[in-house]
């Protein structure tokens, strides 16, 4: 009886030791929404942090000078895993670069030439909640005082 108890204890300890040697699988990409810091082997389940922002939106925009509705799309930038491109931004036919940080996005100050005007998109920031992308930014033309705008974009 004593020998069988020792053998059983030895086998239990051995199985515990072997089970702790199993590599943990999960998403190993820190640029992914489901990054698992404990994962040792990537199992192909990574979801890019930008994925929730991508798609074709219907935009309702309110600025100090009026209200607008138009389509806008978002696609992944190939330059950086944290960047997206917003096309037809502000219904101007321009592509604006944005940086994603989990559910938030930041639009660095950008200037565009449209015909004879210089258009400034400034202080852009927003978030996505339940598929609705809300962005606040300042809009300026030829260096004149910026107009505050808010975008609510729906997938």
N, C-alpha and C positions, 0 to 999 in steps of 0.2 A: 504494500500500500504506500509506503514511504517513497519507494523508487518511482512509482507511477506519478506521485504528486510532484516530485522533482522534475521528471520528464515533462509533465504538463506545464509546470512553471517555466521551464526552459523553452518549450515550444511557443508559449504565450509571449515571452520576452522576445524571441526571435521574430515572431510575426509582427509585433509592434515595431521592431527595428526595421524590418523590411518595408512596412507600410509607410514609415517616415521617409523612406528613400524615394517615394513616388514623386516625380516632378509635378508641381501645380500648374495646371493649364489655365489660360485666360488671355485677356488682351494685354499685350506688353507695350503698346504704343502710347506714350504719354500725351500725344495729340488727339487721343480718342476720348469720347464721352464715357466709355465704360472701361477705362484704363484700370488694371488691377495691379497694384504695387507688389502684391504677393505672387503674381504669376511668374513662372520661370520659363514656360513654353507657350508661345503664341498659338492659339487654337483657331485663328481666323475669324474671330467674332468681333473684331474692333469696329466701332462706329465712329467715323470722323466727327470731331466736335462741330464742324460746320454743317453737317448733314441736315440738322433740324431747320436751318435757314434757307436751304435750297428749294427752288421751285418758281412757279409763275404766280405772282400776286396781283390782286385787284387792290388798288390804293385809293384811300380817301385821305386827302391832304388838306389841312387847314393852315393858312398863313395869315399874317396880319393884313395882307392885301387881297385875300380871296380864298375860295374853296375850289378844289380840283379833284377829279377822278380820272384814273388812267391805269394801264397795266405796267408792271415792273417785274423783272425776273432777277433771280439770284443764282449764280453758279459758282463753283469752287475755283479759286485761283490755283494755277499750277505752280506758282512761284513760292508759296508758303502754305503749310497745312492749316494755318489759322486765319487765312484770308479768304474773303469772298468778293465777288464783283456784283454790284447792283446795276442792272442795265435800265436805261430810260429813267434814270433818277430824276425826280422832280418834274417829270414829263418833258425833259429837255433833250432827250435822245443822247445823254452822256452816260458813260460807264464810271461809276464811283467805286473806289476800293474801300473795303471795310475789314477790320480786324475783329475776330471773334474770340471771346473769352467766356466759355461755358454758355450761359443764356444771354450774354450781353454782347453788343457790338459797338465798336468805336470807329468813327469815320474821321481820319486825319484831315486837316485842312487841305483842300484841293482847289485848283483854279483851272478853268476851261475857257477856250476862246470859241465863241459862237458868233459867227458873222463878225461884226466890229466890236462886240462886247466881250469883256472879261467877266466870267461868272465865277463867284467864289462860293464854295460849300464849306462851312466852318462849324467847328464844335459839335460835330455829329455824334450822337450816342443814342443807343436804344437797347431794347430787350425783346425777347420772344417769349410769350406765355400762351400756352395752349394753341400754338400755331398762328397767333397774331403777332406780327412784327410791328412794334411802335418805335418810331425814331423822332428825336427832336434835333433840330439843327438851325443854323443861321445861313441866310442866303444874301449875297450881295452882288451888285453889278457895278463894274468899273470903279471899285474902291469906295462906293457910297455906303452909307449906313446899312447894316444888315437887317433883314426881315426875319423874324422868328417864324418857324414852321414846325408842324407836327404831322407825321405820316402814320397812319394806321393801315397796315397792309395785311390782306387776308388771302390765304392759300385757296 
